[in-house]
């Protein structure tokens, strides 16, 4: 989950590295460090957020050079302190190495090094790799060959970047089950955990495949596999620029990204609706019609978007859909077949649990489709097909605009399959397509209530527990709202299916307990509206303080709710996209009222790249 950046070129490398780390800090912010080669190799690293490193560089400057590597850490091995921060130094201070991932066999490798007299200064598995590369370099005299010799001995997931002062214009990187991309410049080249590391300087990129090693200089990029065979990496162009990864005047990245939810939906739809039909590149009608079962994989917010998608896909395509947590999927040895479509949902496209589940599904003969927001990411490259959500960079750790874009992409998939197998009629298809096209404007209407929601959050700043209830597509919205409150406000929050209330959770209700209820529209003849209103009455009778998210004009809710947050009139499957927006806003504002960092919540990182 760490952020990694490497640079060779004419610019001062310190500024390039710090700028890249600033855009990658969402990947981890327990510590940060850089190593730069001028006449010799120098390194600085500090625990805490990136600003601590910046302050250290002011107080204790380095001699800037034109080659360097930088790292921002989410701690795995060893406490988040100065000693365990990266880079790790070896070979008498001449070699520096940074690492993202976990080296699973580090103990035996460390024992081997201790037996030959190597002294360790940190508790990390990463330092083991540094000393191994240093030893291999003394034998080979070539940094690329030294790293190639070492990676074949490592078990686990890793991205490694290494520099050596004896090769002052070279950065070498390697990846296995962990992200790394190349940025191509004019007389300069870059490496990064993702394109945010270098998008300020270039939008031309290359994707590095599994078990490959890259060597960059100012003017060359060379990629080989772990066996030493040349590889031709896949080029792609970044579709956004550095300004998209800045706050742009907003108080936080999360505030900015919530404001971009309408655009995220619009951009996900764009080019995929033609007239009153849906078209997804890479899937022909026969392929779609042959699908007889769908499994959606995700973790956290991605899994909840999958739950919303399940309701829609089953209704429109009449195909059974299961939603599973990626980290549980392959360990129960699921039954898969050639007509099974496994849909992975991941904003970053690097979620390790999901990646390994996708690989397993392919090995078992299933067709795989990735729903992803990040070009050049590993999961799309490991999948048969991909639907990019085009939500733009999401920097805040807690996902918001990516969620609504993922739901939208799943809706498009369900409609496309329903078209192909003939299960969705033309009238329904036309109606849903029009509803989707209207959704961005409806979200903008919900966002107009931001000030009122901010006021509500302020008077609830001392709240210690919140419950959320929903039925049908409102249930996963309750789960998503609860997750955001846990992530951001650090309070106990639980989402429940409202029908489950009487089967146990109602015991949690006591006077003053805050309960958010996602209320379905009363206009739908098949709506569960009366049952949800009954649930509200049940908890209100026991002293709950009810905040209802309900359709504008829903008079039946007013007598029983302490507060009503209205959402515009919409069809049943558009309602969850609208209902989640107030919960995103409320979670952000509650955390802000408590004085917490909404962009970088404690103990979390944006992309979970370790199992």
C-alpha positions as CSV (number, residue, x, y, z in Angstrom):
1,X,0.0,0.0,0.0
2,X,3.1,2.2,0.0
3,X,3.7,4.9,-2.5
4,X,6.8,4.7,-4.7
5,X,8.5,7.1,-7.1
6,X,11.7,7.0,-9.1
7,X,13.3,9.5,-11.4
8,X,16.3,10.0,-13.7
9,X,16.6,13.2,-15.7
10,X,17.8,16.8,-15.8
11,X,15.5,18.2,-13.1
12,X,16.4,18.4,-9.4
13,X,15.3,15.0,-8.2
14,X,14.4,16.2,-4.7
15,X,11.5,18.3,-6.0
16,X,10.3,15.6,-8.4
17,X,10.3,13.0,-5.7
18,X,8.6,15.2,-3.1
19,X,5.9,16.2,-5.7
20,X,5.3,12.6,-6.6
21,X,5.1,11.5,-3.0
22,X,2.6,14.3,-2.3
23,X,0.3,12.9,-4.9
24,X,0.9,9.3,-3.7
25,X,0.6,10.0,0.1
26,X,-3.0,8.6,0.0
27,X,-1.2,5.2,-0.4
28,X,0.3,5.4,3.1
29,X,1.4,8.2,5.5
30,X,3.2,6.5,8.4
31,X,6.6,7.7,7.2
32,X,8.4,9.0,4.1
33,X,11.9,9.2,2.7
34,X,14.0,9.9,-0.3
35,X,17.4,8.9,-1.6
36,X,19.3,11.1,-4.1
37,X,22.5,10.6,-6.0
38,X,24.7,13.6,-6.7
39,X,28.4,12.9,-6.2
40,X,27.4,10.3,-3.6
41,X,24.2,8.8,-2.3
42,X,22.3,10.8,0.4
43,X,19.1,9.9,2.1
44,X,16.6,11.5,4.5
45,X,13.6,9.8,6.1
46,X,11.1,10.7,8.8
47,X,8.2,9.1,10.5
48,X,4.8,10.8,10.2
49,X,3.2,12.5,7.2
50,X,5.2,13.8,4.3
51,X,5.4,17.3,5.8
52,X,7.8,15.9,8.5
53,X,10.2,14.8,5.7
54,X,9.9,18.2,4.1
55,X,10.7,19.9,7.4
56,X,13.7,17.6,7.8
57,X,15.0,18.5,4.4
58,X,14.9,22.2,5.3
59,X,16.7,21.6,8.6
60,X,19.1,19.1,7.1
61,X,19.5,19.6,3.3
62,X,20.9,17.1,0.9
63,X,23.1,17.8,-2.1
64,X,20.5,17.5,-4.9
65,X,21.1,15.4,-7.9
66,X,19.3,14.1,-11.0
67,X,18.6,10.5,-9.9
68,X,16.5,9.4,-7.0
69,X,13.8,7.3,-5.4
70,X,11.1,8.2,-2.9
71,X,8.7,6.3,-0.6
72,X,5.7,7.0,1.6
73,X,4.9,4.1,3.9
74,X,1.9,2.2,5.2
75,X,3.6,0.1,7.9
76,X,3.5,-3.7,7.6
77,X,6.8,-5.0,9.1
78,X,8.0,-2.9,12.0
79,X,6.6,0.1,13.8
80,X,6.1,3.4,11.9
81,X,9.2,5.2,13.1
82,X,12.3,6.8,11.6
83,X,14.4,3.7,11.6
84,X,11.8,1.5,9.8
85,X,11.1,4.2,7.2
86,X,12.4,3.8,3.7
87,X,14.8,4.0,1.9
88,X,16.9,1.3,3.4
89,X,20.6,1.7,2.9
90,X,23.3,-1.0,2.3
91,X,26.7,-1.6,0.7
92,X,28.4,0.9,3.0
93,X,25.9,3.7,2.2
94,X,26.2,3.4,-1.6
95,X,22.9,1.5,-2.3
96,X,19.3,2.5,-1.4
97,X,16.2,0.4,-1.8
98,X,12.5,1.1,-1.3
99,X,9.7,-1.6,-1.2
100,X,6.0,-1.9,-1.4
101,X,4.5,-5.3,-0.3
102,X,5.5,-8.1,2.0
103,X,8.4,-10.6,1.6
104,X,7.0,-13.7,3.1
105,X,10.3,-15.6,3.4
106,X,12.2,-12.7,4.9
107,X,13.0,-14.6,8.2
108,X,15.1,-17.3,6.5
109,X,16.8,-14.8,4.3
110,X,17.6,-12.6,7.2
111,X,19.1,-15.5,9.1
112,X,21.3,-16.2,6.1
113,X,22.6,-12.7,6.1
114,X,23.1,-12.6,9.9
115,X,25.2,-15.7,9.6
116,X,27.6,-13.9,7.3
117,X,27.9,-10.9,9.5
118,X,25.4,-8.4,8.1
119,X,24.1,-5.9,10.6
120,X,20.5,-4.7,10.5
121,X,19.2,-1.4,11.7
122,X,15.5,-1.9,11.2
123,X,12.7,-4.4,12.0
124,X,11.5,-4.5,8.3
125,X,11.5,-7.3,5.7
126,X,12.5,-4.6,3.2
127,X,16.0,-4.1,4.7
128,X,16.6,-7.8,4.0
129,X,16.1,-7.1,0.3
130,X,18.5,-4.2,0.4
131,X,21.3,-6.2,1.8
132,X,20.7,-9.1,-0.6
133,X,20.9,-6.7,-3.6
134,X,24.0,-5.1,-2.2
135,X,25.7,-8.6,-1.9
136,X,24.5,-9.5,-5.4
137,X,25.9,-6.2,-6.8
138,X,29.3,-6.9,-5.4
139,X,29.2,-10.2,-7.3
140,X,27.8,-8.9,-10.6
141,X,28.8,-5.3,-10.8
142,X,25.5,-4.6,-12.6
143,X,22.4,-3.2,-10.7
144,X,19.8,-4.8,-13.0
145,X,21.4,-8.2,-12.8
146,X,21.8,-7.9,-9.1
147,X,18.1,-7.2,-8.6
148,X,17.2,-10.0,-11.0
149,X,19.2,-12.4,-9.0
150,X,17.5,-11.4,-5.8
151,X,13.9,-11.3,-6.9
152,X,14.0,-14.9,-7.8
153,X,14.7,-15.7,-4.2
154,X,11.8,-13.7,-2.8
155,X,8.4,-15.0,-1.9
156,X,5.3,-12.8,-1.5
157,X,4.2,-9.5,-3.1
158,X,6.7,-6.7,-3.8
159,X,7.6,-3.7,-5.9
160,X,11.3,-2.8,-5.4
161,X,13.2,0.2,-6.6
162,X,16.9,0.4,-6.1
163,X,19.7,2.9,-6.9
164,X,23.5,2.7,-6.4
165,X,26.0,5.6,-6.5
166,X,28.3,3.6,-8.8
167,X,25.5,3.8,-11.4
168,X,24.5,7.4,-10.9
169,X,22.0,7.7,-13.8
170,X,20.1,4.4,-13.3
171,X,17.0,3.4,-11.4
172,X,16.0,-0.3,-11.5
173,X,12.6,-1.6,-10.4
174,X,10.9,-5.0,-10.1
175,X,7.3,-6.1,-9.5
176,X,5.4,-9.1,-8.5
177,X,1.8,-8.8,-7.5
178,X,2.3,-5.2,-6.6
179,X,1.9,-2.1,-8.8
180,X,4.6,-0.3,-10.8
181,X,4.3,1.9,-14.0
182,X,6.7,3.8,-16.2
183,X,6.4,7.4,-17.1
184,X,8.1,8.5,-20.4
185,X,9.5,12.0,-20.7
186,X,11.8,13.9,-23.0
187,X,15.3,13.2,-21.7
188,X,13.8,11.9,-18.5
189,X,12.0,8.9,-17.2
190,X,10.0,8.0,-14.2
191,X,8.7,5.1,-12.1
192,X,5.7,5.1,-9.8
193,X,3.2,3.0,-7.9
194,X,0.7,4.7,-10.2
195,X,0.6,7.5,-12.7
196,X,0.0,10.1,-10.0
197,X,3.7,9.9,-9.3
198,X,4.7,11.5,-12.6
199,X,1.5,13.0,-14.2
200,X,2.8,16.5,-13.5
201,X,5.5,15.9,-16.1
202,X,4.1,13.4,-18.6
203,X,1.0,11.6,-19.5
204,X,2.7,8.9,-21.6
205,X,3.1,5.7,-19.7
206,X,4.0,2.0,-20.0
207,X,2.5,-0.8,-18.0
208,X,4.9,-3.3,-16.4
209,X,3.7,-6.9,-16.3
210,X,3.9,-9.5,-13.6
211,X,7.5,-10.7,-12.7
212,X,9.2,-8.1,-14.7
213,X,12.2,-5.8,-14.2
214,X,12.6,-2.3,-15.6
215,X,15.8,-0.2,-15.9
216,X,15.5,3.5,-16.6
217,X,18.1,6.1,-17.6
218,X,17.5,9.6,-18.9
219,X,17.1,8.4,-22.5
220,X,16.3,4.6,-22.2
221,X,13.8,2.2,-20.8
222,X,14.5,-1.5,-20.8
223,X,12.2,-4.2,-19.5
224,X,13.0,-7.8,-19.0
225,X,11.3,-10.7,-17.2
226,X,12.7,-12.4,-14.2
227,X,14.5,-14.9,-16.5
228,X,16.2,-12.1,-18.4
229,X,14.2,-12.2,-21.6
230,X,13.4,-8.8,-23.2
231,X,9.7,-7.7,-22.8
232,X,7.8,-5.0,-24.8
233,X,5.7,-3.2,-22.3
234,X,2.2,-2.0,-23.1
235,X,1.8,1.8,-23.7
236,X,-1.1,3.9,-22.5
237,X,-2.0,7.6,-22.1
238,X,-3.1,9.1,-18.9
239,X,-6.5,10.8,-19.4
240,X,-6.2,13.4,-16.6
241,X,-3.5,15.9,-15.7
242,X,-1.9,16.9,-12.4
243,X,-4.6,19.6,-11.7
244,X,-7.1,16.8,-11.2
245,X,-5.1,15.5,-8.3
246,X,-5.2,18.9,-6.4
247,X,-7.8,20.2,-4.1
248,X,-8.7,23.1,-6.4
249,X,-9.8,25.4,-3.6
250,X,-11.8,22.7,-1.7
251,X,-11.0,22.3,2.0
252,X,-10.2,18.6,1.5
253,X,-9.9,16.1,-1.4
254,X,-12.9,14.3,0.0
255,X,-15.1,17.5,-0.3
256,X,-13.8,17.9,-3.9
257,X,-14.5,14.3,-4.8
258,X,-18.0,14.3,-3.4
259,X,-18.7,17.4,-5.5
260,X,-17.4,15.4,-8.5
261,X,-19.9,12.6,-8.1
262,X,-22.3,13.9,-10.8
263,X,-19.4,14.1,-13.2
264,X,-18.2,10.6,-12.3
265,X,-21.6,9.1,-13.2
266,X,-21.8,11.2,-16.4
267,X,-18.3,10.1,-17.5
268,X,-18.9,6.5,-16.8
269,X,-22.0,6.6,-19.0
270,X,-20.4,8.6,-21.8
271,X,-20.0,6.7,-25.0
272,X,-21.7,3.6,-23.7
273,X,-25.3,4.7,-24.4
274,X,-26.3,4.9,-28.0
275,X,-29.9,5.9,-28.6
276,X,-31.8,3.8,-26.1
277,X,-29.3,0.9,-25.9
278,X,-26.1,0.1,-24.1
279,X,-22.8,-0.8,-25.7
280,X,-19.7,-2.1,-23.9
281,X,-16.5,-2.4,-25.8
282,X,-15.0,-5.9,-25.9
283,X,-18.3,-7.8,-25.2
284,X,-20.2,-9.0,-28.2
285,X,-23.8,-10.2,-27.9
286,X,-23.0,-13.9,-28.0
287,X,-20.4,-13.6,-25.2
288,X,-22.9,-11.8,-23.0
289,X,-25.8,-14.2,-23.9
290,X,-23.7,-17.2,-22.9
291,X,-23.3,-16.0,-19.3
292,X,-25.5,-18.0,-16.9
293,X,-24.0,-16.9,-13.6
294,X,-22.2,-13.9,-12.2
295,X,-20.0,-13.5,-9.2
296,X,-19.0,-10.0,-8.1
297,X,-15.8,-9.6,-6.1
298,X,-14.8,-6.6,-4.0
299,X,-13.7,-5.4,-0.6
300,X,-15.2,-2.7,1.5
301,X,-16.9,0.0,-0.6
302,X,-16.4,-2.0,-3.8
303,X,-18.3,-4.9,-2.3
304,X,-21.2,-2.7,-1.4
305,X,-21.4,-1.3,-4.9
306,X,-21.5,-4.9,-6.0
307,X,-24.5,-5.6,-3.7
308,X,-26.4,-2.7,-5.3
309,X,-25.4,-4.0,-8.7
310,X,-26.7,-7.5,-7.8
311,X,-30.3,-6.3,-7.4
312,X,-30.2,-4.6,-10.8
313,X,-28.5,-7.3,-12.8
314,X,-30.7,-10.0,-11.5
315,X,-33.8,-8.0,-12.4
316,X,-32.7,-6.9,-15.8
317,X,-30.7,-10.0,-17.0
318,X,-32.5,-12.7,-14.9
319,X,-29.1,-14.3,-14.1
320,X,-28.2,-15.4,-10.6
321,X,-25.6,-13.0,-9.0
322,X,-23.5,-13.6,-5.9
323,X,-21.4,-10.9,-4.3
324,X,-18.4,-12.2,-2.4
325,X,-15.6,-10.6,-0.4
326,X,-12.4,-11.1,-2.5
327,X,-10.3,-12.2,0.5
328,X,-12.7,-15.1,1.2
329,X,-13.4,-16.2,-2.4
330,X,-10.6,-18.5,-3.4
331,X,-10.1,-20.1,0.0
332,X,-13.4,-21.9,-0.1
333,X,-12.7,-23.4,-3.5
334,X,-15.8,-22.0,-5.3
335,X,-17.4,-23.9,-8.2
336,X,-16.8,-22.0,-11.5
337,X,-17.4,-22.8,-15.1
338,X,-16.8,-21.3,-18.6
339,X,-20.2,-19.6,-18.5
340,X,-19.5,-17.9,-15.2
341,X,-18.6,-14.3,-15.4
342,X,-16.5,-13.1,-12.4
343,X,-16.7,-9.3,-12.1
344,X,-14.0,-7.7,-10.0
345,X,-14.6,-4.2,-8.6
346,X,-11.6,-2.1,-7.5
347,X,-11.0,1.6,-7.7
348,X,-7.2,1.2,-7.9
349,X,-7.1,-2.0,-9.8
350,X,-4.3,-3.1,-7.4
351,X,-6.3,-4.5,-4.5
352,X,-4.3,-7.6,-3.7
353,X,-7.1,-9.8,-2.4
354,X,-9.2,-9.0,-5.5
355,X,-6.2,-9.6,-7.8
356,X,-5.5,-13.0,-6.4
357,X,-9.2,-13.9,-6.6
358,X,-9.3,-12.9,-10.3
359,X,-6.3,-15.0,-11.0
360,X,-7.9,-18.0,-9.3
361,X,-11.1,-17.4,-11.3
362,X,-9.2,-17.5,-14.6
363,X,-7.3,-20.6,-13.6
364,X,-10.7,-22.3,-13.0
365,X,-11.9,-21.4,-16.5
366,X,-14.3,-18.5,-15.7
367,X,-14.5,-15.4,-17.8
368,X,-13.3,-12.3,-15.9
369,X,-14.3,-8.6,-16.2
370,X,-12.7,-5.8,-14.2
371,X,-14.6,-2.6,-13.2
372,X,-11.7,-0.2,-12.4
373,X,-10.9,3.5,-12.3
374,X,-7.2,3.3,-12.9
375,X,-5.6,2.9,-16.3
376,X,-2.7,0.5,-16.6
377,X,-3.6,-1.2,-13.3
378,X,-2.9,-4.9,-12.7
379,X,-6.4,-6.2,-12.2
380,X,-7.7,-5.0,-15.6
381,X,-4.5,-6.4,-17.3
382,X,-5.2,-9.8,-15.6
383,X,-8.8,-9.8,-16.7
384,X,-10.4,-10.8,-20.0
385,X,-12.3,-7.5,-20.2
386,X,-12.6,-4.2,-18.4
387,X,-15.1,-1.4,-17.9
388,X,-13.2,1.7,-16.8
389,X,-15.3,4.0,-14.7
390,X,-13.6,7.3,-15.7
391,X,-14.2,8.9,-12.3
392,X,-10.8,10.6,-12.4
393,X,-8.2,10.4,-9.7
394,X,-9.6,9.8,-6.2
395,X,-7.1,10.9,-3.6
396,X,-9.1,10.8,-0.4
397,X,-8.7,7.4,1.3
398,X,-12.4,7.0,1.9
399,X,-14.0,6.3,-1.5
400,X,-17.0,8.4,-2.7
401,X,-17.2,9.3,-6.3
402,X,-15.7,5.9,-7.2
403,X,-18.6,4.2,-5.4
404,X,-21.3,5.9,-7.6
405,X,-19.3,5.3,-10.7
406,X,-18.9,1.6,-9.8
407,X,-22.7,1.3,-9.3
408,X,-23.2,3.0,-12.6
409,X,-20.8,0.6,-14.4
410,X,-22.6,-2.4,-12.9
411,X,-25.9,-1.1,-14.1
412,X,-24.5,-0.7,-17.6
413,X,-23.2,-4.3,-17.4
414,X,-26.6,-5.6,-16.3
415,X,-28.4,-3.8,-19.1
416,X,-26.0,-5.0,-21.7
417,X,-26.4,-8.6,-20.6
418,X,-30.2,-8.2,-20.5
419,X,-30.1,-6.8,-24.0
420,X,-28.0,-9.8,-25.2
421,X,-30.1,-12.5,-23.7
422,X,-33.4,-10.8,-24.4
423,X,-34.5,-10.7,-20.8
424,X,-34.9,-6.9,-20.6
425,X,-37.7,-5.5,-22.8
426,X,-37.1,-2.5,-25.0
427,X,-39.4,-0.2,-22.9
428,X,-37.7,-1.0,-19.7
429,X,-34.3,-0.6,-21.3
430,X,-35.3,2.8,-22.7
431,X,-36.6,4.0,-19.3
432,X,-33.5,2.9,-17.4
433,X,-31.2,4.5,-19.9
434,X,-33.1,7.8,-19.7
435,X,-32.9,7.5,-15.9
436,X,-29.2,7.0,-15.9
437,X,-28.6,10.0,-18.2
438,X,-30.7,12.2,-15.8
439,X,-28.8,10.9,-12.7
440,X,-25.9,13.5,-12.7
441,X,-28.4,16.4,-12.5
442,X,-30.3,14.7,-9.7
443,X,-27.1,14.2,-7.7
444,X,-26.4,17.9,-8.1
445,X,-29.7,18.6,-6.5
446,X,-28.8,16.5,-3.5
447,X,-25.5,18.3,-3.1
448,X,-27.4,21.6,-2.6
449,X,-28.2,20.3,0.9
450,X,-24.5,20.2,1.9
451,X,-24.8,23.2,4.3
452,X,-27.8,21.7,6.2
453,X,-26.0,18.4,6.5
454,X,-22.9,20.2,7.9
455,X,-25.1,21.8,10.5
456,X,-26.5,18.5,11.5
457,X,-23.0,17.0,11.8
458,X,-21.9,19.8,14.1
459,X,-24.6,19.2,16.7
460,X,-23.9,15.5,16.6
461,X,-20.1,15.9,17.0
462,X,-20.1,14.0,20.3
463,X,-22.2,11.1,19.0
464,X,-20.5,7.7,19.8
465,X,-22.6,5.3,17.8
466,X,-24.9,5.4,14.8
467,X,-27.1,2.7,13.3
468,X,-28.3,2.7,9.6
469,X,-31.2,0.8,8.2
470,X,-32.2,0.0,4.6
471,X,-34.1,-2.5,2.6
472,X,-33.6,-3.8,-1.0
473,X,-31.0,-1.5,-2.6
474,X,-31.2,0.6,0.5
475,X,-29.5,-2.1,2.5
476,X,-26.0,-1.9,0.9
477,X,-26.3,1.9,1.1
478,X,-26.7,1.5,4.9
479,X,-23.6,-0.7,4.9
480,X,-21.7,1.9,2.8
481,X,-22.8,4.8,5.1
482,X,-21.7,2.8,8.2
483,X,-18.3,2.1,6.7
484,X,-17.7,5.8,6.0
485,X,-18.5,6.7,9.6
486,X,-16.1,4.1,10.9
487,X,-13.3,5.2,8.5
488,X,-13.7,8.9,9.0
489,X,-15.3,9.6,12.4
490,X,-13.9,6.7,14.3
491,X,-17.2,5.8,15.9
492,X,-19.2,2.6,16.1
493,X,-21.5,2.5,13.1
494,X,-23.5,-0.5,11.8
495,X,-25.7,-1.0,8.8
496,X,-28.5,-3.4,8.9
497,X,-31.2,-4.8,6.6
498,X,-34.3,-3.2,8.2
499,X,-36.2,-6.5,8.1
500,X,-33.5,-7.9,10.3
501,X,-34.2,-5.4,13.0
502,X,-36.6,-7.5,15.1
503,X,-34.2,-10.4,14.9
504,X,-31.7,-8.9,17.2
505,X,-30.4,-5.4,16.4
506,X,-33.4,-3.7,18.0
507,X,-31.8,-4.5,21.3
508,X,-29.3,-1.7,20.5
509,X,-32.0,0.9,20.5
510,X,-32.1,3.2,23.5
511,X,-33.3,6.7,24.1
512,X,-31.3,9.1,22.0
513,X,-29.7,6.5,19.7
514,X,-29.2,8.0,16.2
515,X,-30.5,5.9,13.4
516,X,-30.3,6.8,9.7
517,X,-33.1,5.1,7.7
518,X,-32.9,4.9,3.9
519,X,-36.6,5.0,2.9
520,X,-37.7,3.6,-0.5
521,X,-40.1,5.5,-2.7
522,X,-43.8,5.1,-1.9
523,X,-44.6,5.5,-5.6
524,X,-43.4,2.1,-6.6
525,X,-46.3,-0.5,-6.3
526,X,-43.7,-3.1,-5.3
527,X,-42.0,-0.8,-2.8
528,X,-41.1,-1.9,0.7
529,X,-42.0,1.6,1.9
530,X,-44.8,0.6,4.3
531,X,-42.5,-1.9,6.0
532,X,-39.7,0.6,6.4
533,X,-42.1,3.1,7.9
534,X,-43.2,0.4,10.3
535,X,-39.5,-0.1,11.2
536,X,-39.2,3.6,11.9
537,X,-42.2,3.5,14.2
538,X,-40.7,0.6,16.1
539,X,-37.4,2.3,16.8
540,X,-39.0,5.6,17.5
541,X,-41.2,4.0,20.1
542,X,-38.0,3.0,21.9
543,X,-36.5,6.5,21.9
544,X,-34.4,6.5,18.8
545,X,-33.6,9.7,17.1
546,X,-34.5,9.1,13.4
547,X,-32.9,10.7,10.4
548,X,-34.7,9.6,7.3
549,X,-33.3,9.9,3.8
550,X,-36.5,9.9,1.8
551,X,-38.1,10.9,-1.4
552,X,-39.1,14.5,-1.6
553,X,-42.8,14.8,-0.7
554,X,-43.0,11.5,1.2
555,X,-45.6,12.7,3.8
556,X,-45.8,9.3,5.4
557,X,-42.3,9.6,6.9
558,X,-42.7,13.1,8.3
559,X,-44.6,12.3,11.5
560,X,-42.1,9.7,12.6
561,X,-38.7,11.2,11.7
562,X,-36.8,13.8,13.7
563,X,-35.0,14.9,10.5
564,X,-35.7,14.2,6.9
565,X,-33.1,14.6,4.2
566,X,-35.1,14.7,0.9
567,X,-33.8,13.3,-2.3
568,X,-35.3,13.9,-5.7
569,X,-38.0,11.7,-7.2
570,X,-36.3,8.9,-9.1
571,X,-36.7,5.3,-10.2
572,X,-35.9,2.5,-7.7
573,X,-32.4,1.8,-9.0
574,X,-31.4,5.4,-9.1
575,X,-32.5,6.0,-5.5
576,X,-29.4,4.3,-4.0
577,X,-27.1,6.5,-6.0
578,X,-28.9,9.6,-4.6
579,X,-29.3,8.3,-1.1
580,X,-25.6,7.6,-0.6
581,X,-24.6,11.2,-1.3
582,X,-26.0,12.6,2.0
583,X,-24.2,9.8,3.9
584,X,-20.9,10.7,2.2
585,X,-21.4,14.3,3.1
586,X,-22.5,13.6,6.7
587,X,-19.5,11.3,7.4
588,X,-17.1,13.9,6.1
589,X,-18.7,16.7,8.1
590,X,-18.9,14.7,11.3
591,X,-15.2,13.8,11.1
592,X,-14.5,17.5,10.4
593,X,-16.5,18.6,13.4
594,X,-14.5,16.2,15.5
595,X,-11.3,17.8,14.2
596,X,-10.1,14.7,12.2
597,X,-8.3,14.4,8.9
598,X,-10.9,13.3,6.4
599,X,-8.4,12.7,3.6
600,X,-6.0,10.5,5.6
601,X,-7.8,8.6,8.3
602,X,-5.7,6.7,10.8
603,X,-4.4,3.3,10.0
604,X,-5.7,3.3,6.5
605,X,-4.4,3.5,3.0
606,X,-6.2,4.0,-0.3
607,X,-5.0,0.9,-2.1
608,X,-4.6,-2.4,-0.2
609,X,-1.8,-4.1,-2.0
610,X,-1.0,-6.8,0.5
611,X,-3.1,-9.7,1.6
